[in-house]
Amino acid sequence: MAVAKQVTEVLAALQKKSTKKVREGLLRFGIPNDKAIGVSVGDLRTYAKGLGRDQAPSGIACR
């Protein structure tokens, strides 16, 4: 699978898990939430475990 396509799929999956409540909760800690997706750490960890350890997509996502 192409890396860019995989990154797009990951971001789409995270968007599905996002909630307004989590996004608003960031403000309590002084974290700007204008670009935040709003996924809880627990949901993020569960999803990450399913992905495995592929370093290539992380390089694309951080550009």
Contacts in CASP RR format, 6 or more apart in sequence:
PFRMAT RR
TARGET T0000
AUTHOR 0000-0000-0000
METHOD contacts of the structure
MODEL  1
MAVAKQVTEVLAALQKKSTKKVREGLLRFGIPNDKAIGVSVGDLRTYAKG
LGRDQAPSGIACR
3 56 0 8 1.000
3 57 0 8 1.000
3 60 0 8 1.000
4 60 0 8 1.000
6 54 0 8 1.000
6 57 0 8 1.000
7 57 0 8 1.000
7 60 0 8 1.000
7 61 0 8 1.000
10 47 0 8 1.000
10 51 0 8 1.000
10 57 0 8 1.000
10 61 0 8 1.000
11 37 0 8 1.000
11 61 0 8 1.000
13 47 0 8 1.000
14 37 0 8 1.000
14 39 0 8 1.000
14 44 0 8 1.000
14 47 0 8 1.000
15 37 0 8 1.000
17 39 0 8 1.000
17 40 0 8 1.000
17 43 0 8 1.000
17 44 0 8 1.000
17 47 0 8 1.000
18 37 0 8 1.000
18 38 0 8 1.000
18 39 0 8 1.000
19 38 0 8 1.000
19 39 0 8 1.000
19 40 0 8 1.000
22 38 0 8 1.000
22 39 0 8 1.000
22 40 0 8 1.000
23 33 0 8 1.000
23 36 0 8 1.000
23 37 0 8 1.000
23 38 0 8 1.000
24 33 0 8 1.000
25 33 0 8 1.000
26 32 0 8 1.000
26 33 0 8 1.000
26 36 0 8 1.000
26 38 0 8 1.000
27 33 0 8 1.000
39 47 0 8 1.000
END
